Amino acid sequence: MQDADESYALLPLDLEHLSKGALRVLAADPEVDRSLLEHILVQEKHDPELIRCLIRNPSLPDDAFETIGPHLTDELRQEIAARDKVLALVADGLMDPTKTPKGSGPQGSAAAGKKNLEARIQEMTIVGKIGLALKGPREARNILIRNPVKEVALTVVKNPKLTDSEVELYASSTNVCEGVHREIGKNREWCKNYNVVRSLVFNPKTPVGVSLEKMPFMKEKDLQFLSKSRNVPHAVRAAAKRLVAKKTRP
């Protein structure tokens, strides 16, 4: 089991290529690293719904919103001013972007709930973890997808409750086993979503064979970026260069 405090490891460039849905999943998750939340805050400062997800995330301090003050509407400023009350509602389960459990206070309840869930999962047998991976809620899926036992992680992607935004997030994550990326790449329905394909190809942890298979479906501007990127394997960069040359050939 990985450390309870470990959050998703996403390259800085990944955020620019995630859909709004995937960004909202990150913005609402109290276990995501603060620096990543602040990056989302600045990048998505013109999106009121994403800002609201961040307002309701107890892991982001009040002063973080000062950096985007001039871009906020009066309504959002009022919500930030009343943030203590908003976080209390989140902690009491009366407001849902994070689905935090009830607790003594908004700052501690979300983290405590996540750690309690991780502790319970850690005590489970492999069979129990697989069962939870197949039928469990999002909070459990986000823990089990990073489980070092490959069979557990791969069962998560078979969960019928899995959302498109989760698939995009897992496709971008460098904290999951390569088998997860292979399974996502094999799923035709998921790969009809361009954001999923792009997330896979931009992820340096995706098996090269999966990335090369998806590259013919990439948009030219993304191929141009990949052809110069040092964050992807050499084979992917070289393939991108060939595809760009082919598309621009007179």
Order of alpha helices (4+ residues) and beta strands (2+ residues): alpha-alpha-alpha-alpha-alpha-alpha-alpha-alpha-alpha-alpha-alpha-alpha-alpha-alpha-alpha-alpha
